[in-house]
Amino acid sequence: MPSIYYESFGCQMNAYDTEVISSLLGSEGFGRADSPEEADIIIVNTCSVREKAEQRAIGRLNDLSRYSGAILAVCGCMAQRMGEKLFESVPGLDVVAGTDTYFELAGSIRDALEKKQRTSMTAVDGKITYSLIDGRSPGGVTRYLSITRGCENYCSYCIVPYVRGRVRSKEPETIVREASEMVSAGAREITLLGQNVMAYRYGDLDFPRLIRRMIDETEVRRLRFLTTHPRDLDMEIFQLMATEDRLCPHLHLPFQSGSDRILSLMRRGYTRDNYMSAINEARNILPELAVTTDVIVGFPTESNEDFLQTLSMVEQCRFEAAFTFKYSPRHGTSAALSEDDVPAEAKKERLSRLNETVQRIRLEILERQLGTDSEILLDDTVKKGEYRFGKGRTNHFRNVLVPETEREPGDIFRVRLEKLRKFTFIGKEI
């Protein structure tokens, strides 16, 4: 039985897609290898959101191509965007499979194994959704589950709509079935995924009603979701968080820029005031809501005044954490047609100032939690020097280490947050 070694780059959606690909190929008789050295086939699932992510993936593919005799396949967003051009960048590559072609992957791999035939598949169906094959859910305490695929917001800087297609939602029965199988395989926490997860709609079922079904029809102990576009935000979800302790009080809501002028150029579809009003309304319903975000600095024509508006928005919204990026053009997006006119040094300096502000606020939020009690889900055990720690997260997605605990991954218990090391709590079981 040919065995496959998998690697995944990029977002949580890619991690889930890699599980889907594994379940599809497993149902076709392929096994799994624990290392590239042991594999007959190597599959790399890739990201295309930023140029740096593509460069890393191409470098890794060239490294992996040195494993003699292994068929090398690349999947995901970079495969969709670059197609056959990847054969030029990675001479040892055998199969290119775009985001809507995973059902054809087994045949292409067999052609590579048996006929030494190279294949590139990048046709876009625009309707396909993927799910794990029945009974093939791998184990794990925390898991991802995709409920939507694609995006049609067409933000001017973003390649996702071009490589993932239009939004389509998975059947709720399939979602409930997958979640139940994940729970049976050991999952205690499931994060629902989508490029715009609150855009979920299947017939009359919208996102809050899907969450209600998940709570009523599965035994998952914790539910999370990512990522939400501000204009899809539904306040009903915070009412659910306030009444259902299984729905974690954490929201990831990218704002990207605090400048209305830049937001307009980005085609984000909201203003600074729209965003801040939504955050305030959500916190009126759920005062302890933890909010994280994404921010881009150095978008074309961004002035220092535009950047200062971004800093002031971070100060006012009090984010617990932020994924921060320097703008880089993505070929095929409308923003790439504009001159990338913010100097590299200015981008670097703005990113540094932004990160300092985010980290200061994050530390202030965490320090206020010292001495309080919180429930954590243990997801791993780690060794630091001679000591063993349990590693977990609160329902607000805050990191906690518990020294010398006898607890095991999957256990949920209460701790007192006694110390803070950088951005991680040291907790004592109570």
C-alpha positions in Angstrom: 0.0 0.0 0.0 1.6 3.3 -1.0 2.1 5.7 1.9 1.8 9.5 2.0 3.5 12.1 4.1 1.6 15.4 4.5 2.7 18.9 5.3 0.4 22.0 5.5 1.3 25.7 5.2 -0.9 28.6 6.0 -4.3 29.0 7.7 -6.5 26.7 9.7 -8.6 26.1 6.6 -5.5 24.5 5.0 -5.0 22.3 8.1 -8.6 21.1 7.8 -8.2 20.6 4.0 -5.1 18.4 4.6 -7.2 16.2 6.9 -9.9 16.0 4.1 -7.3 15.1 1.5 -5.9 12.4 3.9 -9.4 11.0 4.4 -10.1 11.0 0.7 -6.9 9.2 -0.2 -7.2 6.9 2.8 -10.5 5.7 1.4 -8.7 5.0 -1.9 -6.3 2.7 -0.2 -3.3 5.0 0.5 -1.6 4.8 3.9 0.2 7.4 5.9 3.9 7.9 6.5 5.4 9.7 9.6 8.3 11.2 7.7 9.2 12.2 4.1 12.0 9.6 4.2 9.5 6.8 4.7 6.9 8.0 2.1 6.1 6.9 -1.4 4.2 10.2 -2.0 4.7 13.6 -0.4 1.8 16.1 -0.4 2.3 19.7 0.5 -0.8 21.9 1.0 0.0 25.5 0.4 -1.0 29.1 1.1 -1.0 32.1 -1.3 -2.2 34.9 0.9 1.3 36.5 1.0 4.3 36.3 -1.3 6.5 35.2 1.6 4.2 32.2 2.2 4.6 31.1 -1.4 8.4 31.5 -1.3 8.6 29.4 1.8 6.4 26.7 0.3 8.4 26.6 -3.0 11.6 26.4 -0.9 10.2 23.5 1.0 9.0 21.7 -2.1 12.4 21.9 -3.6 13.9 20.5 -0.4 11.4 17.6 -0.4 12.0 16.9 -4.1 15.4 15.6 -3.1 13.8 12.5 -1.6 14.6 10.0 -4.3 11.7 8.0 -5.7 8.9 9.9 -3.8 6.0 11.3 -5.9 5.7 15.0 -5.0 2.3 16.8 -5.1 1.3 20.3 -4.2 -2.2 21.3 -3.3 -4.1 24.4 -2.1 -4.1 28.1 -2.9 -0.6 28.4 -4.3 -1.3 25.4 -6.6 -4.5 27.1 -7.7 -2.9 30.4 -8.4 0.3 29.2 -10.1 -0.8 26.0 -11.8 1.6 24.6 -14.4 4.2 27.4 -13.6 5.0 25.5 -10.5 6.7 22.8 -12.6 9.3 25.5 -13.6 9.8 26.6 -10.0 10.0 23.0 -8.6 11.6 20.7 -11.2 10.9 17.6 -9.1 7.2 18.2 -8.9 4.7 15.6 -10.2 1.2 16.8 -9.4 -0.4 20.2 -9.0 -3.9 20.1 -7.5 -6.0 23.3 -7.2 -8.5 23.9 -4.5 -11.5 22.4 -6.3 -9.8 19.2 -7.6 -9.1 17.0 -4.5 -11.6 14.3 -5.7 -9.3 13.8 -8.7 -6.1 13.6 -6.7 -6.0 9.8 -6.2 -6.1 9.3 -10.0 -3.4 11.8 -10.7 -1.1 10.3 -8.0 -1.6 6.8 -9.5 -0.7 8.2 -13.0 2.5 9.6 -11.5 3.3 6.4 -9.8 2.5 4.0 -12.6 3.0 6.1 -15.8 5.5 8.8 -14.5 2.9 11.3 -15.8 2.9 14.9 -14.6 -0.6 16.5 -14.0 -1.8 20.0 -13.3 -5.5 20.4 -12.3 -6.8 23.9 -11.6 -10.4 23.9 -12.9 -12.7 25.8 -10.7 -16.1 24.3 -9.9 -17.3 26.9 -7.5 -19.8 24.6 -5.9 -17.6 21.9 -4.2 -17.5 21.6 -0.5 -15.3 19.0 1.2 -15.9 17.0 4.3 -14.1 14.1 6.1 -15.1 10.7 4.9 -17.4 8.9 7.3 -15.4 7.2 10.1 -12.1 8.7 9.1 -11.8 11.5 11.6 -8.3 11.5 13.2 -8.0 12.0 16.9 -7.0 15.2 18.7 -8.3 17.3 21.6 -8.8 20.4 19.5 -10.0 20.2 15.9 -11.0 22.4 12.9 -14.2 21.9 10.9 -14.8 23.9 7.7 -18.5 25.0 7.3 -18.1 27.5 4.3 -15.7 27.6 1.4 -14.7 30.6 -0.7 -15.2 34.4 -0.5 -16.8 37.0 -2.6 -15.9 40.2 -0.8 -13.0 40.9 -3.3 -11.0 43.1 -0.9 -8.6 44.9 -3.2 -5.4 43.3 -1.6 -6.7 39.7 -1.2 -6.1 36.7 -3.5 -8.6 34.4 -1.7 -11.7 34.9 -3.9 -9.6 34.1 -7.0 -8.2 30.8 -5.6 -11.1 29.7 -3.4 -14.1 30.8 -5.5 -17.5 32.1 -4.3 -19.0 31.4 -0.9 -20.8 28.1 -0.5 -22.1 26.5 2.7 -21.9 22.9 3.7 -25.0 20.9 4.6 -25.8 21.2 8.3 -26.3 17.5 8.6 -22.8 16.9 7.3 -21.4 19.4 9.7 -23.2 17.8 12.7 -22.0 14.4 11.5 -18.4 15.5 11.2 -18.5 17.2 14.6 -19.9 14.1 16.3 -17.2 11.9 14.7 -14.6 14.3 15.9 -16.0 14.1 19.5 -16.1 10.3 19.3 -12.4 10.4 18.2 -11.5 12.5 21.3 -12.2 16.2 20.4 -13.2 18.4 23.2 -13.0 21.7 21.3 -14.0 22.3 17.7 -13.3 25.6 15.8 -15.7 26.2 12.9 -13.9 27.7 9.9 -14.7 29.8 6.9 -13.1 32.7 5.0 -16.2 34.5 6.3 -17.7 32.1 8.7 -20.8 34.2 9.7 -21.7 34.3 6.0 -22.9 30.7 6.4 -26.4 30.1 5.0 -27.9 26.8 4.0 -31.6 27.3 2.9 -33.2 29.1 5.9 -30.4 28.1 8.3 -28.0 31.0 9.2 -24.9 31.0 11.3 -26.5 31.5 14.8 -29.0 28.7 14.1 -26.2 26.4 12.9 -24.5 27.1 16.3 -27.7 26.2 18.1 -27.9 22.9 16.2 -24.3 22.2 17.1 -25.0 22.8 20.8 -28.2 20.8 20.7 -27.1 17.9 18.5 -23.5 17.3 19.4 -21.6 16.7 22.7 -18.7 18.9 21.9 -17.6 20.7 25.1 -16.3 23.9 23.5 -17.2 25.6 20.2 -15.2 28.4 18.5 -15.3 30.0 15.1 -13.0 32.0 12.7 -12.9 34.2 10.7 -15.6 36.9 10.6 -16.0 39.8 8.2 -17.3 42.9 10.1 -20.3 43.3 7.7 -21.4 39.7 8.4 -21.5 40.2 12.1 -24.7 39.0 13.7 -25.3 40.2 17.3 -27.4 37.1 18.0 -24.2 35.2 18.3 -23.2 37.2 21.4 -26.5 36.5 23.0 -25.7 32.8 22.5 -22.3 33.3 24.1 -23.9 35.0 27.1 -26.2 32.1 27.7 -24.2 29.0 26.4 -21.0 28.3 28.2 -20.0 25.8 25.4 -19.7 28.7 22.9 -16.4 30.4 23.8 -16.5 34.2 24.3 -13.8 35.0 21.7 -14.2 36.9 18.4 -11.6 37.2 15.7 -12.7 40.3 13.7 -10.1 41.7 11.2 -10.2 45.5 10.8 -7.1 45.9 8.7 -6.9 49.7 8.9 -8.2 52.5 11.1 -8.3 55.0 8.3 -11.6 55.3 6.4 -9.7 56.4 3.3 -7.5 53.3 3.3 -10.5 51.1 4.2 -12.2 52.4 1.1 -9.2 51.7 -1.1 -9.1 48.2 0.4 -12.8 47.7 -0.5 -13.6 46.5 3.0 -17.2 47.7 2.9 -17.3 49.4 6.3 -16.0 52.5 8.1 -14.0 52.9 11.3 -17.1 54.0 13.1 -19.1 51.0 11.8 -16.4 48.6 13.2 -16.1 50.3 16.5 -19.9 50.5 17.0 -20.1 46.8 16.3 -17.4 46.0 18.9 -19.2 48.2 21.5 -22.5 46.6 20.8 -21.1 43.1 21.2 -19.4 44.1 24.5 -22.6 45.6 25.8 -24.1 42.2 25.4 -21.0 40.3 26.6 -18.6 42.6 28.6 -15.9 40.0 28.9 -15.7 39.3 25.2 -12.1 38.7 24.0 -11.5 40.3 20.6 -8.5 39.6 18.3 -7.9 41.0 14.9 -5.8 41.4 11.7 -4.0 44.6 10.7 -2.1 45.6 7.5 0.4 48.5 7.5 1.9 50.2 4.5 -1.0 49.8 2.1 -0.5 51.9 -1.1 -0.7 55.7 -0.3 -1.0 55.1 3.5 0.3 58.3 5.1 1.6 58.7 8.7 -1.8 60.2 9.6 -3.6 57.1 8.2 -1.3 54.9 10.3 -1.9 57.0 13.5 -5.6 56.3 13.0 -4.8 52.6 13.0 -2.9 53.0 16.2 -5.7 54.9 17.8 -8.2 52.2 16.8 -6.1 49.6 18.5 -6.0 51.7 21.6 -9.8 52.2 21.6 -10.8 48.7 20.8 -8.4 47.0 23.3 -7.6 43.9 21.3 -6.2 40.9 23.1 -3.9 40.0 20.2 -3.4 40.9 16.6 -1.9 39.3 13.5 0.0 42.2 11.9 1.4 42.4 8.4 3.3 44.6 6.1 1.5 45.0 2.8 2.9 43.2 -0.1 1.2 43.2 -3.6 -0.5 39.9 -4.7 -0.5 39.5 -8.5 -4.1 39.3 -9.8 -5.6 41.6 -7.2 -6.7 45.1 -8.0 -4.4 46.7 -5.4 -1.4 45.2 -7.2 -2.2 47.6 -10.1 -1.3 50.5 -7.7 2.2 51.6 -7.0 3.6 50.0 -3.8 4.7 53.5 -2.7 5.2 53.2 1.0 8.9 52.8 1.6 10.1 49.5 3.1 11.6 51.3 6.1 8.4 53.1 6.8 6.5 49.8 6.7 9.0 48.3 9.1 8.8 51.2 11.5 5.0 51.2 11.5 4.8 47.5 12.0 7.2 47.8 15.0 5.1 50.6 16.6 1.9 48.7 16.0 3.3 45.5 17.6 4.5 47.5 20.6 1.0 49.0 21.1 -0.7 45.6 20.6 1.6 43.9 23.1 1.3 46.6 25.7 -2.5 46.4 25.6 -2.5 42.6 25.6 -0.3 42.6 28.7 -2.6 45.1 30.5 -5.6 42.9 29.8 -3.8 39.8 31.0 -2.4 41.4 34.1 -6.0 42.3 35.2 -6.8 38.6 35.2 -4.1 37.7 37.7 -5.6 36.2 40.9 -8.8 35.2 39.1 -10.1 31.7 38.5 -10.7 30.3 35.0 -11.6 27.0 33.4 -9.0 25.6 31.0 -8.9 22.8 28.5 -5.6 21.0 28.6 -4.4 20.3 25.1 -0.8 19.1 25.6 1.9 18.5 28.1 5.3 20.1 27.7 8.7 19.8 29.4 10.6 23.0 30.4 14.0 21.9 31.8 13.3 19.3 34.5 9.7 20.3 34.9 6.5 18.9 33.3 3.7 21.4 32.5 0.2 20.9 31.4 -0.6 23.4 28.5 -4.1 24.6 27.9 -6.3 27.6 27.1 -9.1 29.4 28.8 -12.4 29.8 26.9 -11.2 33.3 26.1 -8.2 31.7 24.3 -5.6 32.7 26.8 -2.6 30.5 27.3 -2.0 28.7 30.6 0.7 26.4 31.9 0.0 24.2 35.0 3.1 22.9 36.7 3.5 19.3 37.8 -0.1 18.4 37.0 -1.3 14.8 36.7 -4.0 15.9 34.3 -3.9 14.7 30.7 -4.8 16.4 27.4 -8.6 16.6 27.1 -9.2 17.3 30.7 -11.2 20.4 31.6 -10.7 21.9 35.1 -10.5 25.2 36.9 -7.2 27.0 37.8 -6.2 30.1 39.6 -4.1 32.4 37.4 -1.2 33.1 39.7 1.7 34.4 37.5 2.3 35.8 34.1 5.4 34.9 32.0 5.3 37.2 28.9 1.8 36.4 27.6 1.3 33.0 29.3 -0.3 32.4 32.6 1.0 30.0 35.2 -2.0 28.5 36.9 -2.7 26.4 39.9 -5.4 23.8 39.9 -8.2 24.5 42.4 
